[in-house]
Amino acid sequence: MPVYRATRALMRLAAATACPTTVEGLEHLPRTGPVLLAGNHLAACDTFFLMAAVPRRLVFFGKREYFTAPGPRGRALAAYCGGLGFQPVDRRGGPAAARRFVATGATLLAAGAALAIYPEGTRSPDGRLHRGRPGTAGIALTTGAPLVPFGIAGTDLVQPIGTTLLRPHRVRIRFGRPLDYSALRDRPPRLDGAPATATLRELTTQLMHRIAELSEQPYVDAPAAPPLPVPR
């Protein structure tokens, strides 16, 4: 908790000075209880601007590599991410990893967490919003938690891909009304009880189009490709 509070305080300072941040739609987030936030991902600093914007503590997934890097620097990064409460996720682990992702998300929401996810699975390499992965929809359909979309703009100029330090620029975060996906939850599941593939796809598509409206990004129905190497 001290790590989270200290990081949030620093980011609130940045959001009030070097990177003036406009936040809209906070009234759509419940003050307590489980909520699933889902939005676009433009830069590594998105997470920290969200922490500064939302008055309650957020929980994020973080790629497993944050916890497994070797050496003193790797151990320091793992300790920092652990202090922030990041939940490690294997982004290339196949169906078993996907099931663990949904199970972990469901457990966090059952404990009343505010869980923030980037459905694209990685940062946008070109500024467009790309097709979402089904894990976010899987968590929502499994739990029935409020699903609040959000859109971030400006962070790709605050921290372009390949950079570490933040650059002064305005940031905007918009939270939308929770999606009503109750009809989709009533659809028959698969034989193993998990949401059907078509149901996951439909909710994911609805979610991504709403995120595109909030972020004002063009939407492309294709996965986000790995970012190109940055010339040195």
C-alpha positions in Angstrom: 0.0 0.0 0.0 2.8 2.6 0.7 4.2 2.0 -2.7 0.8 2.5 -4.4 0.1 5.7 -2.3 3.5 7.2 -3.0 3.2 6.5 -6.8 -0.3 7.9 -6.9 0.8 11.0 -5.1 3.6 11.6 -7.6 1.3 11.0 -10.6 -1.3 13.4 -9.2 1.4 16.0 -9.1 2.4 15.3 -12.7 -1.3 15.3 -13.7 -1.7 18.8 -12.2 1.4 20.3 -13.6 3.5 19.0 -16.5 0.8 16.8 -17.9 -2.5 18.6 -17.2 -5.1 15.9 -17.1 -8.9 16.2 -17.7 -11.0 13.4 -16.2 -14.6 12.9 -17.2 -17.2 10.4 -16.1 -15.9 9.4 -12.7 -19.6 9.2 -11.6 -19.9 6.0 -13.6 -17.5 4.2 -11.2 -19.0 2.7 -8.1 -17.3 4.0 -4.9 -17.1 0.5 -3.4 -17.5 -3.1 -4.5 -16.3 -4.9 -7.6 -15.9 -3.1 -10.9 -14.1 -4.0 -14.1 -12.6 -1.1 -16.0 -11.5 -1.7 -19.6 -9.9 0.8 -22.0 -7.3 1.5 -24.6 -3.5 1.3 -24.1 -1.2 3.9 -25.7 1.7 4.1 -23.3 3.3 2.5 -20.3 2.3 5.5 -18.2 -1.5 4.9 -18.9 -1.6 2.8 -15.7 -0.1 5.6 -13.6 -2.5 8.3 -15.0 -5.4 6.0 -14.2 -4.1 5.6 -10.6 -4.0 9.3 -10.3 -7.5 9.8 -11.8 -9.5 7.2 -9.8 -10.0 7.9 -6.1 -10.1 4.2 -5.1 -7.3 1.7 -5.4 -7.0 -0.1 -8.7 -5.6 -3.5 -9.4 -3.8 -4.2 -12.7 -2.5 -7.2 -14.5 1.2 -6.9 -15.5 3.1 -9.1 -17.9 5.0 -11.9 -16.3 8.3 -10.5 -17.5 8.0 -7.7 -14.9 8.4 -10.3 -12.2 11.0 -12.6 -13.8 13.8 -10.3 -15.1 17.2 -11.3 -13.8 19.7 -9.3 -11.8 19.3 -6.5 -9.2 17.3 -4.3 -11.6 14.9 -7.2 -12.3 14.5 -7.9 -8.6 13.8 -4.2 -7.9 11.2 -4.1 -10.7 9.5 -7.2 -9.4 9.4 -5.7 -5.9 8.0 -2.4 -7.2 5.3 -4.2 -9.3 4.4 -6.4 -6.3 4.1 -3.3 -4.1 1.7 -1.8 -6.6 -0.4 -5.0 -6.4 0.2 -6.0 -10.1 -1.1 -9.5 -10.9 1.4 -11.4 -13.2 -0.1 -12.7 -16.4 1.4 -14.9 -19.1 0.5 -13.2 -22.4 1.7 -16.1 -24.6 0.5 -19.1 -22.5 -2.3 -20.4 -24.7 -5.7 -21.6 -23.4 -4.5 -22.6 -20.0 -3.1 -19.1 -19.3 -6.3 -17.6 -20.6 -8.3 -19.7 -18.1 -6.0 -18.6 -15.3 -6.4 -15.0 -16.4 -10.2 -15.2 -16.1 -10.0 -17.1 -12.8 -7.7 -14.6 -11.3 -9.9 -11.7 -12.4 -13.0 -13.4 -11.0 -11.2 -13.9 -7.6 -10.2 -10.3 -7.4 -13.7 -9.1 -8.2 -15.2 -11.5 -5.7 -13.0 -9.7 -3.1 -14.5 -6.3 -4.2 -11.6 -5.1 -6.2 -11.6 -2.4 -8.9 -9.8 -4.2 -11.7 -8.4 -2.3 -14.7 -7.6 -4.1 -17.9 -6.4 -3.2 -21.4 -8.3 -5.6 -23.7 -5.9 -5.1 -26.6 -3.3 -7.0 -24.5 -0.5 -4.6 -25.4 0.1 -1.0 -26.3 -1.1 0.2 -29.6 1.8 0.4 -32.1 0.2 2.9 -34.4 -2.3 5.0 -32.3 -5.3 3.0 -33.5 -7.5 0.9 -31.3 -7.1 -2.8 -32.2 -9.2 -5.9 -31.7 -9.7 -6.8 -28.1 -8.8 -10.2 -26.6 -11.6 -12.2 -25.1 -10.3 -12.4 -21.5 -11.9 -9.1 -20.3 -15.3 -10.3 -21.6 -14.7 -13.7 -20.0 -14.2 -12.1 -16.6 -17.3 -9.9 -17.0 -19.5 -12.7 -18.2 -18.3 -15.0 -15.4 -18.8 -12.5 -12.6 -21.5 -10.1 -13.8 -19.4 -7.2 -12.4 -20.1 -3.6 -13.7 -18.1 -3.2 -16.9 -17.0 0.4 -17.3 -15.2 1.4 -20.5 -12.7 4.2 -20.6 -10.7 6.0 -23.2 -7.3 7.7 -22.7 -5.8 10.3 -25.1 -2.5 12.1 -25.0 -0.3 9.6 -23.2 1.3 8.4 -26.4 2.9 11.9 -26.6 3.7 12.0 -22.9 5.7 8.7 -23.3 6.2 7.6 -26.8 7.1 3.9 -27.3 10.7 3.3 -26.6 11.1 6.2 -24.1 11.2 6.2 -20.3 10.9 9.8 -19.1 7.5 11.6 -19.3 7.2 14.6 -21.6 4.9 17.5 -20.9 1.5 17.1 -22.8 -2.1 17.3 -22.0 -3.9 14.0 -21.1 -7.6 13.2 -21.2 -9.4 10.3 -19.6 -13.1 9.5 -20.2 -15.1 6.9 -18.3 -18.3 5.8 -19.9 -21.5 4.3 -18.5 -21.3 0.6 -17.5 -22.2 -1.7 -20.4 -25.5 -3.6 -20.1 -24.5 -7.1 -21.0 -27.2 -8.9 -19.0 -28.7 -10.5 -22.1 -25.4 -12.0 -23.1 -25.0 -13.5 -19.6 -28.3 -15.4 -20.2 -27.0 -17.2 -23.3 -26.1 -20.9 -22.9 -22.5 -21.5 -21.9 -20.2 -24.1 -23.3 -20.3 -27.7 -21.9 -17.6 -26.8 -19.4 -19.6 -23.8 -18.1 -17.4 -21.1 -19.6 -19.0 -18.4 -21.9 -19.5 -19.5 -25.5 -17.0 -18.2 -28.0 -19.6 -16.3 -29.9 -20.8 -14.6 -26.7 -17.2 -13.6 -25.8 -16.7 -12.2 -29.3 -19.9 -10.2 -29.3 -19.3 -8.6 -25.9 -15.6 -7.9 -26.8 -16.7 -6.2 -30.0 -19.3 -4.0 -28.2 -16.7 -3.1 -25.6 -14.0 -2.1 -28.1 -16.4 0.1 -30.2 -17.4 1.9 -27.0 -13.8 2.4 -26.0 -13.1 3.8 -29.5 -15.9 6.3 -29.0 -14.4 7.4 -25.7 -10.8 7.6 -26.9 -11.7 9.0 -30.3 -9.3 6.5 -31.9 -10.0 4.8 -35.3 -10.8 1.1 -34.7 -9.2 -1.7 -36.7 -10.5 -5.2 -36.4 -7.1 -6.8 -36.2 -4.8 -7.7 -33.3 -2.2 -5.1 -32.2 1.2 -6.1 -33.8 4.3 -5.9 -31.7 5.9 -2.4 -31.8 8.7 -1.9 -34.2 12.2 -1.4 -32.8 13.0 2.3 -32.0 16.1 3.5 -33.8 18.9 4.5 -31.4 
